[in-house]
Amino acid sequence: MIPLSGPDITEKEISYVNDVLKNSNGILSIGPWLERFEESFRQFTGKKYTVAVNSGTSALFLIANAMGWGNKDEIVTSPFSFIASANTPLFVGATPKFVDIDFNTYNMDFNKAVKACYSKKVKGIIAVDVFGQPMDITGLKKSLKDKKIPVVEDSCEALGSEYRGRKAGTAGIAGTYAFYPNKQITTGEGGIIVTDNRKLYEYCISARSQGRAVTGLWLEHERLGYNFRMSELNAALGVAQMERLDEIMEKRNRAAGRYYELLNGINGIKLPHIDKNVTFMSWFVYVIRISKYDNEFEEFRKGIQPDKINKFKKLLRKTEKTRNDLMKHLSDHQIGCKPYFTPIHLQKFYKKMFGYKIGDYPVTEYVGSGTISIPFFTNITIKQQRNVAKKIKDFIQ
Ligand SMILES: Cc1ncc(COP(=O)(O)O)c(C=O)c1O
């Protein structure tokens, strides 16, 4: 079996976690490893403040609270993402305002995102760096200059990537990274907030630990808080991984390069497109797309046709069938794969809550009907990648 993903754990990670178990005098939470982990992110991002938490979702939730988003506020975000980014406004009683994605990068369409902000109801943006590819947050902020709409960067998939030399997660009011075992680095479960905003930091530090004051007593609570703390065991694992981040990113870069070579020129398969302004790509996943029907999709996008929506539905079904057949072929050959992503607005409860339907965000829907994530992890071997490529070619030819 070639797995879809997996963490890269070495003796270093094992020894650091062992150190917590052996030498911590019972300090398994709120201790020196957490501080070291947070410091490693201050060093890496150059941000003043960092707050490690138990997941990327918790990181986004705390930021949404800190922003004061709530009832009737609209938050501009992508329907093509892991669901947590769109759920974040819902956690606090706000509403995600979706904008369709760019057909090449799969990130939010820049101009549509700007346009979506021309509304008094919009109180923020959650910009997702999909599959590790950073968005142009600095450009977005420039375009919104007079609007004072804060941009939160969901860089949960993009630790280490850079847009025009600037690290993903560092250009907005706050950024987040996540550490589930399929990510560039892992803490088992975990996430972190990075920011230069002191007020936001102070809220997040307090709310992560039951609303306690930073210098206050254990049973004194200043505000409504949660237990989103990261344990010392998780933090120690994270410290070891951060010390190896350059090596990890380099290996992943090489693996992505090999896929480009091995999969180059296969008819009907589109490989990841990285924007020219991405000065460094930190690879999270390697997602290919069925592009056999792209011409039909371009025709559809061009204009009004009779019975347009039914034709589009047919196109989606066709693409999805090809994609699913390829996935079955890969699974039958013990190759892990997943359809990344199913459009969020077409998830059951979003349809029920908001009445979304096919045709609302056509680029997302078309891309979502054809994408497949193929095995990708730090130590994937050339042999494994050759095998994956061969099975894809066998299917297409
Ligand atoms: C874009 C994005 N946002 C948020 C999250 C949430 O992170 P977590 O799974 O750690 O809660 C993820 C995780 O996969 C993600 O990919």
The ligand as a Tripos MOL2 file, in Angstrom:
@<TRIPOS>MOLECULE
LIG
   16    16     1     0     0
SMALL
NO_CHARGES

@<TRIPOS>ATOM
      1 C1         -7.2410   25.1510    5.1060 C.3       1 LIG1
      2 C2         -7.4230   24.5260    6.4480 C.ar      1 LIG1
      3 N1         -7.9860   25.2500    7.4280 N.ar      1 LIG1
      4 C3         -8.1500   24.7510    8.6570 C.ar      1 LIG1
      5 C4         -7.7630   23.4680    8.9810 C.ar      1 LIG1
      6 C5         -8.0760   22.9490   10.3340 C.3       1 LIG1
      7 O1         -6.9990   22.3900   11.0200 O.3       1 LIG1
      8 P1         -7.2360   21.2110   12.0690 P.3       1 LIG1
      9 O2         -7.5600   19.9810   11.3140 O.co2     1 LIG1
     10 O3         -5.9150   21.1280   12.7870 O.co2     1 LIG1
     11 O4         -8.3300   21.6280   12.9680 O.co2     1 LIG1
     12 C6         -7.1560   22.6710    8.0070 C.ar      1 LIG1
     13 C7         -6.7480   21.3070    8.3110 C.2       1 LIG1
     14 O5         -6.6930   20.3920    7.5470 O.2       1 LIG1
     15 C8         -7.0060   23.2070    6.6990 C.ar      1 LIG1
     16 O6         -6.4770   22.4660    5.7110 O.3       1 LIG1
@<TRIPOS>BOND
     1     1     2 1
     2     2     3 ar
     3     2    15 ar
     4     3     4 ar
     5     4     5 ar
     6     5     6 1
     7     5    12 ar
     8     6     7 1
     9     7     8 1
    10     8     9 2
    11     8    10 1
    12     8    11 1
    13    12    13 1
    14    12    15 ar
    15    13    14 2
    16    15    16 1
@<TRIPOS>SUBSTRUCTURE
     1 LIG1         1 GROUP 0 **** ****
